[in-house]
Amino acid sequence: MKISILIPCYNEESSIESCLNSCIDQTRKADEIIVVDDSSTDNTPNILRAFNGRDNIKVVKTPYNTGNKSFAQEYGLQFITGDFFIATDGDSLLDRNFVREMEKYMYDESTTAISGYVKSIKYNWLTACRALDYIIGQNIDKPAQSLLNYIYVIPGVAGAFRTDVFKKEIIFNHDTITEDLDFTYRLHELNYKILFNKNAICYTQDPYNMHSYINQMRRWIGGGWQNLIKHLSLPQKPGMALELSLIYVEGLIYSVLMFLIPLVNPYFTLILFFIYFGIIFSFGVYGAIKEKRPELLFAFPTYLFLKYVNAWIFIEQFFKEVVFRNKGLVWLKADRMQVPAKPE
């Protein structure tokens, strides 16, 4: 089994060195690591130059800045020679056993893609709330999706794909801003098998200020609506239809009610808040123990605030992408922080 790693990056001077070291320091070494520099303008090219040619690393550069991750991925794919390739980002760190864990699922010839488990790198209250989201999504939602035979998304930072199938079936239309969701929908349409490996862990850098957080949520949610419109024929199976209905139909109703109910019945709203606080606090206790992150115990007040931010963006992007069909394809890059050499 020959395994490759594909890393698109643009202006990642604060994180790319740590990212590459995490890819090198694997208990099962990757057979090749392809880094695509999307014509960076900071110190990224100089850092990459020091890695090029060592530890099976090959650095390639796009002819010009494409401004979109999917363009960089498409450019880098031509250099991939592995049976499977792992896709990650230049601002993230792979756990030392990531490649080994992914490999365990690769020998089943019916498996086309594998979703890994994403954790948020520690920084502040915002990243703590994101960590809580990952815990809920990957310990409840994704196992349920596995039972429905419908993994909603293979995260762009922690996914693996069978190379020949990907090159044959995935079409780079560059018409959405969430390429990982687009790829996942496409594989589901063609009835390919996608698995979830909770032991293949990747540590990602989440937004640490509200400006970056809002930009990221607009990209994720806006891209979600874009892909739903693009793949309207997708819900061919009950499990798929159920999951997409819960995310988009129930999600839209839920978002509207979050603003409407306090206006109609403040007392009932207060009761709901107490119930919700109890549920989120329970997840915080679970996360604090499981992830060894005590700060998650105190994330629930700010977590509710972010739920309102998310609800507003969900409604906003529904009108923008669905009602007015004002498709946004501009990549809103988040502010970067210094990524630790190893995840804490």
Contacts in CASP RR format, 6 or more apart in sequence:
PFRMAT RR
TARGET T0000
AUTHOR 0000-0000-0000
METHOD contacts of the structure
MODEL  1
MKISILIPCYNEESSIESCLNSCIDQTRKADEIIVVDDSSTDNTPNILRA
FNGRDNIKVVKTPYNTGNKSFAQEYGLQFITGDFFIATDGDSLLDRNFVR
EMEKYMYDESTTAISGYVKSIKYNWLTACRALDYIIGQNIDKPAQSLLNY
IYVIPGVAGAFRTDVFKKEIIFNHDTITEDLDFTYRLHELNYKILFNKNA
ICYTQDPYNMHSYINQMRRWIGGGWQNLIKHLSLPQKPGMALELSLIYVE
GLIYSVLMFLIPLVNPYFTLILFFIYFGIIFSFGVYGAIKEKRPELLFAF
PTYLFLKYVNAWIFIEQFFKEVVFRNKGLVWLKADRMQVPAKPE
1 83 0 8 1.000
1 84 0 8 1.000
1 103 0 8 1.000
1 106 0 8 1.000
1 107 0 8 1.000
2 31 0 8 1.000
2 32 0 8 1.000
2 81 0 8 1.000
2 82 0 8 1.000
2 83 0 8 1.000
2 84 0 8 1.000
3 28 0 8 1.000
3 30 0 8 1.000
3 31 0 8 1.000
3 82 0 8 1.000
3 83 0 8 1.000
3 84 0 8 1.000
3 85 0 8 1.000
3 86 0 8 1.000
3 99 0 8 1.000
3 102 0 8 1.000
3 103 0 8 1.000
3 106 0 8 1.000
4 30 0 8 1.000
4 31 0 8 1.000
4 32 0 8 1.000
4 33 0 8 1.000
4 34 0 8 1.000
4 80 0 8 1.000
4 81 0 8 1.000
4 82 0 8 1.000
4 84 0 8 1.000
4 85 0 8 1.000
4 86 0 8 1.000
4 163 0 8 1.000
5 23 0 8 1.000
5 30 0 8 1.000
5 32 0 8 1.000
5 33 0 8 1.000
5 34 0 8 1.000
5 85 0 8 1.000
5 86 0 8 1.000
5 87 0 8 1.000
5 88 0 8 1.000
5 99 0 8 1.000
6 34 0 8 1.000
6 36 0 8 1.000
6 73 0 8 1.000
6 76 0 8 1.000
6 77 0 8 1.000
6 80 0 8 1.000
6 85 0 8 1.000
6 86 0 8 1.000
6 87 0 8 1.000
6 88 0 8 1.000
7 19 0 8 1.000
7 20 0 8 1.000
7 23 0 8 1.000
7 33 0 8 1.000
7 34 0 8 1.000
7 35 0 8 1.000
7 36 0 8 1.000
7 88 0 8 1.000
7 89 0 8 1.000
7 90 0 8 1.000
8 36 0 8 1.000
8 38 0 8 1.000
8 69 0 8 1.000
8 72 0 8 1.000
8 73 0 8 1.000
8 76 0 8 1.000
8 89 0 8 1.000
8 90 0 8 1.000
9 16 0 8 1.000
9 19 0 8 1.000
9 35 0 8 1.000
9 36 0 8 1.000
9 37 0 8 1.000
9 38 0 8 1.000
9 40 0 8 1.000
9 44 0 8 1.000
9 72 0 8 1.000
9 89 0 8 1.000
9 90 0 8 1.000
9 91 0 8 1.000
10 37 0 8 1.000
10 38 0 8 1.000
10 39 0 8 1.000
10 40 0 8 1.000
10 44 0 8 1.000
10 65 0 8 1.000
10 67 0 8 1.000
10 72 0 8 1.000
10 333 0 8 1.000
11 40 0 8 1.000
11 41 0 8 1.000
11 42 0 8 1.000
11 44 0 8 1.000
11 333 0 8 1.000
11 336 0 8 1.000
12 19 0 8 1.000
12 40 0 8 1.000
12 44 0 8 1.000
12 90 0 8 1.000
12 91 0 8 1.000
12 336 0 8 1.000
13 40 0 8 1.000
13 42 0 8 1.000
13 43 0 8 1.000
13 44 0 8 1.000
13 47 0 8 1.000
14 336 0 8 1.000
14 337 0 8 1.000
14 338 0 8 1.000
14 339 0 8 1.000
15 90 0 8 1.000
15 91 0 8 1.000
15 92 0 8 1.000
15 205 0 8 1.000
15 336 0 8 1.000
15 338 0 8 1.000
15 339 0 8 1.000
16 35 0 8 1.000
16 44 0 8 1.000
16 47 0 8 1.000
16 48 0 8 1.000
16 90 0 8 1.000
16 91 0 8 1.000
17 47 0 8 1.000
17 51 0 8 1.000
18 93 0 8 1.000
18 339 0 8 1.000
18 340 0 8 1.000
18 341 0 8 1.000
18 342 0 8 1.000
19 88 0 8 1.000
19 89 0 8 1.000
19 90 0 8 1.000
19 91 0 8 1.000
19 92 0 8 1.000
19 93 0 8 1.000
19 94 0 8 1.000
19 339 0 8 1.000
20 33 0 8 1.000
20 35 0 8 1.000
20 51 0 8 1.000
20 57 0 8 1.000
21 341 0 8 1.000
22 93 0 8 1.000
22 94 0 8 1.000
22 95 0 8 1.000
22 96 0 8 1.000
22 342 0 8 1.000
23 30 0 8 1.000
23 33 0 8 1.000
23 88 0 8 1.000
23 94 0 8 1.000
24 33 0 8 1.000
24 55 0 8 1.000
24 57 0 8 1.000
25 96 0 8 1.000
26 94 0 8 1.000
26 96 0 8 1.000
26 97 0 8 1.000
26 98 0 8 1.000
26 99 0 8 1.000
26 100 0 8 1.000
27 96 0 8 1.000
27 97 0 8 1.000
27 99 0 8 1.000
27 100 0 8 1.000
28 97 0 8 1.000
28 99 0 8 1.000
28 100 0 8 1.000
28 103 0 8 1.000
29 56 0 8 1.000
29 99 0 8 1.000
30 56 0 8 1.000
30 86 0 8 1.000
30 99 0 8 1.000
31 56 0 8 1.000
31 82 0 8 1.000
32 56 0 8 1.000
32 57 0 8 1.000
32 58 0 8 1.000
32 80 0 8 1.000
32 81 0 8 1.000
32 82 0 8 1.000
33 55 0 8 1.000
33 56 0 8 1.000
33 57 0 8 1.000
33 58 0 8 1.000
34 58 0 8 1.000
34 60 0 8 1.000
34 76 0 8 1.000
34 79 0 8 1.000
34 80 0 8 1.000
35 48 0 8 1.000
35 51 0 8 1.000
35 57 0 8 1.000
35 58 0 8 1.000
35 59 0 8 1.000
35 60 0 8 1.000
36 60 0 8 1.000
36 61 0 8 1.000
36 62 0 8 1.000
36 72 0 8 1.000
36 73 0 8 1.000
36 75 0 8 1.000
36 76 0 8 1.000
37 44 0 8 1.000
37 45 0 8 1.000
37 48 0 8 1.000
37 59 0 8 1.000
37 60 0 8 1.000
37 61 0 8 1.000
37 62 0 8 1.000
38 62 0 8 1.000
38 65 0 8 1.000
38 66 0 8 1.000
38 67 0 8 1.000
38 69 0 8 1.000
38 71 0 8 1.000
38 72 0 8 1.000
39 61 0 8 1.000
39 62 0 8 1.000
39 63 0 8 1.000
39 64 0 8 1.000
39 65 0 8 1.000
39 66 0 8 1.000
41 65 0 8 1.000
45 61 0 8 1.000
48 59 0 8 1.000
49 59 0 8 1.000
51 57 0 8 1.000
51 59 0 8 1.000
52 58 0 8 1.000
52 59 0 8 1.000
53 59 0 8 1.000
58 79 0 8 1.000
60 75 0 8 1.000
60 76 0 8 1.000
60 79 0 8 1.000
62 71 0 8 1.000
62 72 0 8 1.000
62 75 0 8 1.000
66 72 0 8 1.000
66 75 0 8 1.000
67 331 0 8 1.000
68 174 0 8 1.000
68 177 0 8 1.000
68 329 0 8 1.000
68 331 0 8 1.000
69 179 0 8 1.000
69 331 0 8 1.000
70 172 0 8 1.000
70 174 0 8 1.000
70 179 0 8 1.000
70 182 0 8 1.000
71 172 0 8 1.000
71 174 0 8 1.000
73 87 0 8 1.000
73 172 0 8 1.000
73 179 0 8 1.000
74 172 0 8 1.000
74 174 0 8 1.000
77 85 0 8 1.000
77 166 0 8 1.000
77 167 0 8 1.000
80 163 0 8 1.000
81 163 0 8 1.000
82 163 0 8 1.000
83 106 0 8 1.000
83 162 0 8 1.000
83 163 0 8 1.000
83 164 0 8 1.000
84 102 0 8 1.000
84 103 0 8 1.000
84 106 0 8 1.000
84 160 0 8 1.000
84 161 0 8 1.000
84 162 0 8 1.000
84 163 0 8 1.000
85 160 0 8 1.000
85 161 0 8 1.000
85 163 0 8 1.000
85 166 0 8 1.000
86 94 0 8 1.000
86 98 0 8 1.000
86 99 0 8 1.000
86 102 0 8 1.000
86 159 0 8 1.000
86 160 0 8 1.000
87 156 0 8 1.000
87 157 0 8 1.000
87 159 0 8 1.000
87 160 0 8 1.000
87 161 0 8 1.000
87 180 0 8 1.000
88 94 0 8 1.000
88 156 0 8 1.000
88 157 0 8 1.000
88 158 0 8 1.000
88 159 0 8 1.000
88 202 0 8 1.000
89 156 0 8 1.000
89 157 0 8 1.000
89 204 0 8 1.000
91 204 0 8 1.000
91 205 0 8 1.000
91 336 0 8 1.000
91 339 0 8 1.000
92 157 0 8 1.000
92 158 0 8 1.000
92 202 0 8 1.000
92 203 0 8 1.000
92 204 0 8 1.000
92 205 0 8 1.000
92 339 0 8 1.000
93 121 0 8 1.000
93 202 0 8 1.000
93 203 0 8 1.000
93 204 0 8 1.000
93 339 0 8 1.000
93 340 0 8 1.000
93 342 0 8 1.000
93 343 0 8 1.000
94 201 0 8 1.000
94 202 0 8 1.000
94 203 0 8 1.000
95 101 0 8 1.000
95 200 0 8 1.000
95 201 0 8 1.000
95 202 0 8 1.000
95 203 0 8 1.000
95 343 0 8 1.000
97 199 0 8 1.000
97 200 0 8 1.000
97 201 0 8 1.000
98 158 0 8 1.000
98 200 0 8 1.000
98 201 0 8 1.000
98 202 0 8 1.000
101 197 0 8 1.000
101 199 0 8 1.000
101 200 0 8 1.000
101 201 0 8 1.000
102 114 0 8 1.000
102 116 0 8 1.000
102 159 0 8 1.000
102 160 0 8 1.000
102 197 0 8 1.000
102 200 0 8 1.000
104 197 0 8 1.000
105 111 0 8 1.000
105 114 0 8 1.000
105 160 0 8 1.000
105 195 0 8 1.000
105 197 0 8 1.000
106 114 0 8 1.000
106 160 0 8 1.000
106 162 0 8 1.000
110 193 0 8 1.000
111 162 0 8 1.000
111 193 0 8 1.000
111 194 0 8 1.000
111 195 0 8 1.000
112 161 0 8 1.000
112 162 0 8 1.000
112 165 0 8 1.000
112 187 0 8 1.000
112 192 0 8 1.000
112 193 0 8 1.000
112 194 0 8 1.000
113 154 0 8 1.000
113 159 0 8 1.000
113 160 0 8 1.000
113 161 0 8 1.000
113 162 0 8 1.000
113 166 0 8 1.000
113 183 0 8 1.000
113 184 0 8 1.000
113 187 0 8 1.000
113 192 0 8 1.000
113 193 0 8 1.000
113 194 0 8 1.000
113 195 0 8 1.000
114 154 0 8 1.000
114 159 0 8 1.000
114 160 0 8 1.000
114 194 0 8 1.000
114 195 0 8 1.000
114 196 0 8 1.000
114 197 0 8 1.000
114 200 0 8 1.000
115 142 0 8 1.000
115 151 0 8 1.000
115 153 0 8 1.000
115 154 0 8 1.000
115 155 0 8 1.000
115 158 0 8 1.000
115 159 0 8 1.000
115 194 0 8 1.000
115 195 0 8 1.000
115 196 0 8 1.000
115 197 0 8 1.000
116 154 0 8 1.000
116 155 0 8 1.000
116 158 0 8 1.000
116 159 0 8 1.000
116 160 0 8 1.000
116 196 0 8 1.000
116 197 0 8 1.000
116 198 0 8 1.000
116 200 0 8 1.000
116 201 0 8 1.000
116 202 0 8 1.000
117 138 0 8 1.000
117 158 0 8 1.000
117 196 0 8 1.000
117 197 0 8 1.000
117 198 0 8 1.000
117 199 0 8 1.000
117 200 0 8 1.000
117 201 0 8 1.000
117 202 0 8 1.000
118 134 0 8 1.000
118 138 0 8 1.000
118 155 0 8 1.000
118 157 0 8 1.000
118 158 0 8 1.000
118 201 0 8 1.000
118 202 0 8 1.000
118 203 0 8 1.000
118 204 0 8 1.000
119 131 0 8 1.000
119 134 0 8 1.000
119 201 0 8 1.000
119 202 0 8 1.000
119 203 0 8 1.000
119 204 0 8 1.000
119 291 0 8 1.000
119 343 0 8 1.000
120 127 0 8 1.000
120 128 0 8 1.000
120 130 0 8 1.000
120 131 0 8 1.000
120 134 0 8 1.000
120 203 0 8 1.000
120 204 0 8 1.000
120 206 0 8 1.000
121 127 0 8 1.000
121 203 0 8 1.000
121 204 0 8 1.000
121 205 0 8 1.000
121 206 0 8 1.000
121 339 0 8 1.000
121 340 0 8 1.000
121 343 0 8 1.000
121 344 0 8 1.000
122 128 0 8 1.000
122 131 0 8 1.000
122 293 0 8 1.000
122 295 0 8 1.000
122 344 0 8 1.000
123 206 0 8 1.000
123 208 0 8 1.000
123 337 0 8 1.000
124 208 0 8 1.000
125 295 0 8 1.000
125 299 0 8 1.000
125 302 0 8 1.000
126 206 0 8 1.000
126 207 0 8 1.000
126 208 0 8 1.000
126 209 0 8 1.000
126 210 0 8 1.000
126 213 0 8 1.000
126 302 0 8 1.000
126 306 0 8 1.000
127 206 0 8 1.000
127 207 0 8 1.000
127 208 0 8 1.000
128 293 0 8 1.000
128 295 0 8 1.000
128 296 0 8 1.000
128 298 0 8 1.000
128 299 0 8 1.000
128 302 0 8 1.000
129 299 0 8 1.000
129 302 0 8 1.000
129 303 0 8 1.000
129 306 0 8 1.000
130 206 0 8 1.000
130 207 0 8 1.000
131 206 0 8 1.000
131 287 0 8 1.000
131 291 0 8 1.000
131 293 0 8 1.000
131 296 0 8 1.000
131 299 0 8 1.000
132 280 0 8 1.000
132 283 0 8 1.000
132 284 0 8 1.000
132 287 0 8 1.000
132 296 0 8 1.000
132 299 0 8 1.000
132 303 0 8 1.000
135 283 0 8 1.000
135 284 0 8 1.000
135 286 0 8 1.000
135 287 0 8 1.000
135 290 0 8 1.000
135 291 0 8 1.000
135 296 0 8 1.000
136 283 0 8 1.000
138 198 0 8 1.000
139 198 0 8 1.000
139 286 0 8 1.000
141 152 0 8 1.000
142 151 0 8 1.000
142 152 0 8 1.000
142 196 0 8 1.000
142 198 0 8 1.000
143 196 0 8 1.000
145 151 0 8 1.000
145 152 0 8 1.000
145 196 0 8 1.000
145 243 0 8 1.000
146 195 0 8 1.000
146 196 0 8 1.000
148 238 0 8 1.000
148 239 0 8 1.000
148 240 0 8 1.000
148 242 0 8 1.000
148 243 0 8 1.000
149 237 0 8 1.000
149 239 0 8 1.000
150 188 0 8 1.000
150 237 0 8 1.000
150 239 0 8 1.000
150 240 0 8 1.000
150 243 0 8 1.000
151 184 0 8 1.000
151 194 0 8 1.000
151 195 0 8 1.000
151 196 0 8 1.000
152 181 0 8 1.000
152 184 0 8 1.000
152 243 0 8 1.000
152 247 0 8 1.000
153 178 0 8 1.000
153 180 0 8 1.000
153 181 0 8 1.000
153 184 0 8 1.000
154 161 0 8 1.000
154 180 0 8 1.000
154 183 0 8 1.000
154 184 0 8 1.000
154 187 0 8 1.000
154 194 0 8 1.000
155 180 0 8 1.000
155 202 0 8 1.000
156 179 0 8 1.000
156 180 0 8 1.000
157 202 0 8 1.000
157 204 0 8 1.000
158 200 0 8 1.000
158 201 0 8 1.000
158 202 0 8 1.000
158 204 0 8 1.000
159 180 0 8 1.000
160 200 0 8 1.000
161 183 0 8 1.000
165 192 0 8 1.000
166 183 0 8 1.000
169 186 0 8 1.000
169 187 0 8 1.000
169 190 0 8 1.000
169 192 0 8 1.000
170 183 0 8 1.000
170 186 0 8 1.000
170 187 0 8 1.000
171 186 0 8 1.000
173 182 0 8 1.000
174 329 0 8 1.000
175 226 0 8 1.000
175 230 0 8 1.000
175 327 0 8 1.000
175 329 0 8 1.000
176 182 0 8 1.000
176 223 0 8 1.000
176 224 0 8 1.000
176 226 0 8 1.000
176 227 0 8 1.000
176 230 0 8 1.000
176 329 0 8 1.000
177 219 0 8 1.000
177 222 0 8 1.000
177 223 0 8 1.000
177 226 0 8 1.000
177 328 0 8 1.000
177 329 0 8 1.000
177 330 0 8 1.000
177 331 0 8 1.000
178 219 0 8 1.000
178 220 0 8 1.000
178 222 0 8 1.000
178 223 0 8 1.000
178 224 0 8 1.000
178 226 0 8 1.000
178 227 0 8 1.000
181 223 0 8 1.000
181 224 0 8 1.000
181 227 0 8 1.000
182 227 0 8 1.000
182 230 0 8 1.000
184 194 0 8 1.000
185 227 0 8 1.000
185 230 0 8 1.000
185 231 0 8 1.000
185 234 0 8 1.000
186 231 0 8 1.000
187 194 0 8 1.000
188 194 0 8 1.000
188 234 0 8 1.000
188 240 0 8 1.000
189 231 0 8 1.000
189 233 0 8 1.000
189 234 0 8 1.000
189 236 0 8 1.000
203 343 0 8 1.000
205 334 0 8 1.000
205 336 0 8 1.000
205 337 0 8 1.000
205 339 0 8 1.000
206 213 0 8 1.000
206 216 0 8 1.000
207 213 0 8 1.000
207 215 0 8 1.000
207 216 0 8 1.000
207 334 0 8 1.000
207 335 0 8 1.000
208 335 0 8 1.000
208 337 0 8 1.000
209 335 0 8 1.000
211 335 0 8 1.000
212 334 0 8 1.000
212 335 0 8 1.000
213 306 0 8 1.000
213 309 0 8 1.000
214 309 0 8 1.000
214 313 0 8 1.000
215 332 0 8 1.000
215 333 0 8 1.000
215 334 0 8 1.000
216 332 0 8 1.000
216 334 0 8 1.000
217 309 0 8 1.000
217 310 0 8 1.000
217 313 0 8 1.000
218 313 0 8 1.000
218 316 0 8 1.000
218 317 0 8 1.000
218 332 0 8 1.000
219 331 0 8 1.000
219 332 0 8 1.000
221 310 0 8 1.000
221 313 0 8 1.000
221 314 0 8 1.000
221 317 0 8 1.000
222 317 0 8 1.000
222 320 0 8 1.000
222 321 0 8 1.000
222 328 0 8 1.000
223 317 0 8 1.000
223 321 0 8 1.000
225 248 0 8 1.000
225 317 0 8 1.000
225 318 0 8 1.000
225 321 0 8 1.000
225 322 0 8 1.000
226 321 0 8 1.000
226 327 0 8 1.000
226 328 0 8 1.000
228 244 0 8 1.000
228 248 0 8 1.000
229 321 0 8 1.000
229 322 0 8 1.000
234 240 0 8 1.000
234 244 0 8 1.000
235 241 0 8 1.000
235 244 0 8 1.000
251 314 0 8 1.000
252 314 0 8 1.000
252 315 0 8 1.000
252 318 0 8 1.000
254 311 0 8 1.000
255 310 0 8 1.000
255 311 0 8 1.000
255 312 0 8 1.000
255 314 0 8 1.000
255 315 0 8 1.000
256 315 0 8 1.000
258 307 0 8 1.000
258 308 0 8 1.000
258 311 0 8 1.000
259 308 0 8 1.000
259 311 0 8 1.000
259 312 0 8 1.000
261 268 0 8 1.000
261 269 0 8 1.000
261 272 0 8 1.000
262 269 0 8 1.000
273 304 0 8 1.000
276 304 0 8 1.000
277 300 0 8 1.000
277 301 0 8 1.000
277 304 0 8 1.000
278 300 0 8 1.000
280 299 0 8 1.000
280 300 0 8 1.000
280 303 0 8 1.000
280 304 0 8 1.000
281 297 0 8 1.000
281 300 0 8 1.000
284 296 0 8 1.000
284 297 0 8 1.000
284 299 0 8 1.000
284 300 0 8 1.000
285 297 0 8 1.000
287 293 0 8 1.000
287 296 0 8 1.000
288 294 0 8 1.000
288 295 0 8 1.000
288 296 0 8 1.000
288 297 0 8 1.000
320 326 0 8 1.000
320 328 0 8 1.000
321 327 0 8 1.000
321 328 0 8 1.000
END
